Amino acid sequence: MTKRKEPNSAGGRAVTKEERELLETSGAKLFEYIVGHGGIPGDDPLIAADSPEHDAFDVLVKLGLLAHDSSSGAFLPVDPSIVSSQIVAPIGQRGAELLKESSAWANALSDLALSWRRSPGTKHGPFTEIHGRDTINEFLESLVADARMELLAAQPNAGRSTTRFPQVTEGELRAMARGVSIRTLYQHAARRSTPTHAYVSTVSSHGGEVRTLDEFFNRMVVVDREVVVIPSAEGEVTALVVREQSVVAYLVDIFERAWERARPFTNRELGTVHAIADEQREMTIRMLIQGHADPSAAKRLGVSPRTYAGYVADLKDEYDAQTRFQLGYAMGQRDAAERTSGGDEQR
């Protein structure tokens, strides 16, 4: 009876990504060939040192997928499920250990970050730049987690990210459970965003407030009226963290003034709906009069260029104009007529 050696124990050695990739390509083909032939002689040219298949052969042997039969000198295939338990289980165990260690490091550094943010002696100046979307999002989440009294957020350009929504809401709900008040300001266009409606419904049911405004404003997050995060001049991938209290107070005042002019998101009365439509119409007219290009105008309204083009088309229909030049002339004529009639009434 032919005896086989036990397969090489890959679990005791570090397997590499390169070995897996080789196994998935030429290694798999070679293994299928050997399985189909019931083994392969040790002196077969296919696995010779100068053969293109030699590297794949080496990987199969190292992983224990081929066992050397000392009596015949051949290499015989081994059940891959046996090898799998020897390779995958240790990797999974190391992965679990790494995840546990990663979580421990995150907690340790989070405690240090909390001490750093709350200690005035360790603020590296009143202004700090943060680079990278992921870093900015993580910093914002940590601010929300540390909030004690109030969160103010100005979020232009319509809808919330569908992928970010669950994490953000969870953090905000925990904050409100601690007694933190939350107010969020959007542009009117956000009322057409399904993810934003879901966010508003969730947050409002826990005491948060959301309003919308026709005007364009910049993104801003204020925490406890102590820290403000705004976009940097470098663009959306860089944020500026402001702790200088005079600047913070000024930015909070800007938010409050916008908040007073805004309309509650949950107000769906017919009069409010008509008022919002009128405000968006007037904003579109201002964009046309001021000569903004369509992409810029759409951004300032918080809508897509296609939606903005629809607004302009509606105005053309209203003023019976075929071109934008005719539209501008017709609007000017109507404006002049309204001013003249207003003057006659005063006389």
C-alpha positions in Angstrom: 0.0 0.0 0.0 1.4 3.4 -1.0 2.1 5.7 1.9 1.8 9.5 1.5 3.5 12.1 3.5 1.3 14.5 5.5 0.9 17.8 3.6 3.2 20.6 4.5 1.7 22.7 7.3 1.0 26.1 5.8 -0.6 27.2 9.0 2.8 27.5 10.7 4.2 29.8 8.0 3.1 33.2 6.7 1.3 32.9 3.4 1.5 35.9 1.1 -0.8 37.7 -1.3 1.5 36.9 -4.2 1.2 33.1 -3.4 -2.6 33.4 -3.4 -2.6 35.2 -6.7 -0.3 32.6 -8.2 -2.5 29.9 -6.8 -5.6 31.5 -8.4 -4.0 31.6 -11.9 -1.4 29.1 -13.0 -1.4 27.2 -9.7 -5.1 26.3 -10.1 -4.6 25.1 -13.7 -1.6 22.9 -12.7 -3.5 21.5 -9.7 -6.5 20.5 -11.9 -4.1 18.8 -14.3 -2.4 16.8 -11.6 -5.8 15.9 -10.0 -7.0 14.7 -13.5 -3.9 12.5 -13.8 -3.9 11.2 -10.3 -0.5 12.8 -9.5 2.6 13.8 -11.4 6.1 12.2 -11.5 8.8 14.0 -9.7 10.9 14.1 -12.9 8.0 15.3 -15.1 9.3 18.1 -17.4 6.2 20.1 -16.6 7.5 20.8 -13.1 11.2 21.0 -13.9 13.2 23.9 -12.5 13.3 25.6 -15.9 9.6 25.0 -16.6 7.2 28.0 -16.7 5.0 26.1 -14.3 7.8 25.6 -11.7 6.8 28.6 -9.6 3.2 27.4 -9.5 4.4 23.9 -8.6 6.5 25.3 -5.7 3.4 27.2 -4.3 1.3 24.0 -4.5 4.0 22.1 -2.5 4.6 24.9 0.0 0.8 25.2 0.7 0.5 21.5 1.1 -1.7 20.9 -1.9 0.8 18.4 -3.3 2.3 15.7 -1.1 5.5 13.8 -2.1 5.2 10.1 -2.2 8.6 8.7 -1.2 8.0 5.3 -2.6 7.2 6.4 -6.1 8.8 9.8 -6.2 5.6 11.3 -7.5 3.7 14.3 -6.1 0.1 13.5 -5.3 -2.8 15.9 -4.8 -4.2 16.6 -1.4 -7.8 17.6 -0.5 -7.9 21.4 -0.5 -10.4 21.5 2.3 -7.7 20.1 4.6 -5.2 22.8 3.5 -7.9 25.4 3.9 -8.3 24.8 7.6 -4.6 25.1 8.0 -4.3 28.4 6.2 -7.6 30.2 6.5 -8.2 29.6 10.3 -4.8 31.1 11.3 -5.4 34.1 9.0 -8.9 34.6 10.5 -7.4 34.4 14.0 -4.7 37.0 13.2 -7.4 39.2 11.6 -9.5 39.0 14.8 -6.5 39.9 16.9 -5.7 42.8 14.6 -9.2 44.1 14.8 -9.2 43.8 18.6 -5.8 45.6 18.7 -7.1 48.3 16.3 -10.1 48.9 18.4 -7.9 49.2 21.5 -5.6 51.7 19.8 -8.7 53.7 18.6 -10.0 53.9 22.1 -6.7 54.9 23.6 -6.1 57.6 21.0 -9.8 58.8 21.3 -9.3 59.4 25.0 -6.1 61.4 24.3 -7.9 63.3 21.6 -10.7 64.2 24.0 -8.2 65.6 26.5 -6.4 67.5 23.7 -9.6 69.2 22.5 -10.8 70.1 26.0 -7.5 71.5 27.2 -7.0 75.1 26.2 -3.3 74.8 26.8 -2.7 72.3 24.1 -4.6 74.0 21.2 -2.0 74.6 18.5 -3.3 78.0 17.7 -6.8 79.2 17.0 -6.9 77.7 13.5 -6.1 74.2 12.4 -6.3 72.6 8.9 -7.5 69.0 8.4 -6.7 67.3 5.1 -8.6 64.4 3.4 -12.4 63.6 3.4 -12.0 60.6 5.7 -10.0 62.5 8.2 -12.5 65.4 8.1 -15.5 63.0 8.6 -13.8 61.2 11.5 -13.0 64.6 13.1 -16.6 65.7 12.8 -17.9 62.5 14.2 -15.5 62.9 17.2 -16.8 66.5 17.7 -20.4 65.3 17.7 -19.5 62.6 20.2 -17.9 65.2 22.5 -20.7 67.8 22.2 -22.2 68.9 25.5 -24.8 71.5 24.6 -25.4 72.4 21.0 -24.7 71.4 17.4 -25.4 73.8 14.5 -24.9 72.7 10.9 -25.2 74.6 7.6 -25.3 72.0 4.8 -25.7 73.5 1.3 -26.1 71.7 -2.0 -29.2 69.6 -1.2 -29.1 65.9 -0.1 -27.2 64.1 2.5 -24.9 61.3 1.5 -26.8 58.0 1.5 -23.7 56.1 2.7 -22.9 58.6 5.5 -26.4 59.0 6.7 -26.7 56.0 9.2 -23.4 56.8 11.0 -24.2 60.5 11.2 -27.7 60.0 12.5 -26.5 57.5 15.1 -24.0 60.0 16.5 -26.6 62.8 16.5 -29.2 60.6 18.2 -26.7 59.8 21.0 -25.9 63.5 21.3 -29.6 64.4 21.6 -30.0 61.7 24.2 -27.4 63.5 26.3 -29.5 66.7 26.0 -27.6 68.3 23.1 -29.8 70.5 20.9 -29.3 70.1 17.1 -30.3 72.6 14.4 -29.5 72.0 10.7 -29.9 74.4 7.9 -30.3 73.3 4.2 -31.2 75.0 1.0 -34.8 74.6 -0.3 -33.6 72.1 -2.9 -33.0 69.6 -0.1 -36.8 69.1 0.2 -36.6 67.0 -2.9 -33.9 64.7 -1.5 -35.2 61.3 -0.2 -32.2 60.7 2.1 -32.6 64.2 3.6 -36.3 63.5 4.3 -35.4 60.3 6.1 -32.8 62.2 8.1 -35.2 65.0 9.0 -37.9 62.5 10.1 -35.5 60.6 12.3 -33.9 63.7 13.9 -37.1 65.7 14.3 -38.8 62.8 16.2 -36.0 63.2 18.8 -36.1 67.0 19.1 -33.8 68.1 16.4 -34.8 71.1 14.2 -34.2 71.5 10.4 -35.0 74.5 8.2 -34.4 75.4 4.6 -33.4 78.7 3.0 -33.4 79.9 -0.6 -30.1 81.7 -0.3 -26.7 80.1 -1.0 -24.5 79.7 2.1 -21.2 77.8 2.8 -20.9 74.6 4.8 -20.3 75.1 8.5 -20.5 73.0 11.7 -20.5 74.6 15.1 -20.1 72.6 18.3 -21.0 74.2 21.7 -20.2 77.6 20.2 -16.5 76.8 20.9 -15.4 75.1 17.7 -16.4 75.8 14.1 -15.4 73.7 11.1 -15.6 75.4 7.7 -14.2 74.6 4.2 -10.7 75.7 3.5 -9.8 77.9 0.6 -8.1 74.8 -0.9 -11.5 73.1 -1.5 -13.7 70.5 0.0 -10.9 68.1 0.8 -9.5 70.5 3.3 -11.3 71.9 6.4 -10.4 74.7 8.7 -11.1 74.2 12.4 -11.6 77.6 14.1 -11.3 78.0 17.9 -10.7 81.8 18.1 -13.8 82.9 20.1 -14.3 86.2 18.3 -14.4 84.5 14.9 -16.6 81.7 16.4 -19.1 84.2 17.7 -19.1 86.0 14.3 -19.8 82.8 12.5 -22.5 81.8 14.9 -24.2 85.1 14.4 -24.2 84.5 10.6 -25.9 81.1 11.2 -28.5 82.6 13.5 -29.4 85.3 11.0 -29.8 82.7 8.3 -31.8 80.5 10.7 -34.3 83.3 11.4 -35.0 83.8 7.6 -35.3 80.0 6.9 -38.5 78.0 6.8 -39.1 74.8 8.9 -38.5 71.7 6.9 -41.5 69.9 8.4 -43.9 72.7 7.4 -45.8 71.4 4.4 -48.7 73.8 4.4 -49.8 74.9 0.9 -48.8 78.5 1.6 -45.3 77.5 2.7 -44.9 75.3 -0.4 -45.9 78.2 -2.7 -43.7 80.6 -0.8 -40.7 78.3 -1.3 -41.4 77.9 -5.0 -41.6 81.7 -5.3 -38.3 82.1 -3.5 -36.6 79.6 -5.7 -38.0 81.4 -8.8 -36.7 84.7 -7.5 -33.3 83.2 -6.8 -33.2 81.8 -10.4 -34.0 85.3 -11.7 -31.2 86.8 -9.6 -28.8 84.3 -11.0 -29.8 85.2 -14.6 -29.6 88.9 -13.9 -26.2 88.6 -12.3 -24.9 86.6 -15.2 -23.8 83.5 -13.4 -22.9 80.5 -15.6 -25.3 77.6 -15.3 -23.0 75.3 -13.2 -22.4 78.2 -10.8 -26.0 79.2 -10.6 -27.1 75.6 -10.0 -24.6 75.2 -7.2 -25.8 78.4 -5.5 -29.4 77.1 -5.7 -28.3 73.7 -4.4 -29.6 71.8 -7.5 -28.2 70.0 -10.4 -27.5 71.8 -13.7 -30.3 69.9 -15.3 -32.8 71.0 -12.6 -31.6 74.6 -13.0 -32.1 74.4 -16.7 -35.6 73.4 -16.0 -36.1 76.5 -13.8 -34.9 78.6 -16.7 -37.2 76.8 -19.1 -40.1 77.5 -16.8 -39.2 81.2 -16.8 -39.1 81.2 -20.6 -42.6 79.8 -20.7 -43.8 82.3 -18.2 -42.4 85.3 -20.1 -43.1 83.7 -23.5 -39.5 83.9 -24.5 -37.6 81.7 -26.9 -34.0 82.6 -25.9 -32.3 83.8 -22.8 -31.7 87.2 -24.5 -35.5 87.5 -25.0 -36.1 86.3 -21.5 -33.8 89.0 -20.0 -35.5 91.7 -22.1 -39.0 90.5 -21.1 -38.0 90.5 -17.4 -36.6 94.0 -17.7 -39.8 95.2 -19.4 -42.0 93.7 -16.7 -39.8 95.1 -14.0 -39.9 98.6 -15.5 -43.7 98.3 -15.9 -44.1 97.3 -12.2 -41.9 100.1 -11.0 -43.9 102.6 -13.2 -47.3 101.4 -11.9 -46.0 101.5 -8.4 -44.9 105.1 -8.9 -48.4 106.0 -10.3 -50.1 104.5 -7.3 -47.9 106.6 -4.9 -48.9 109.7 -6.8 
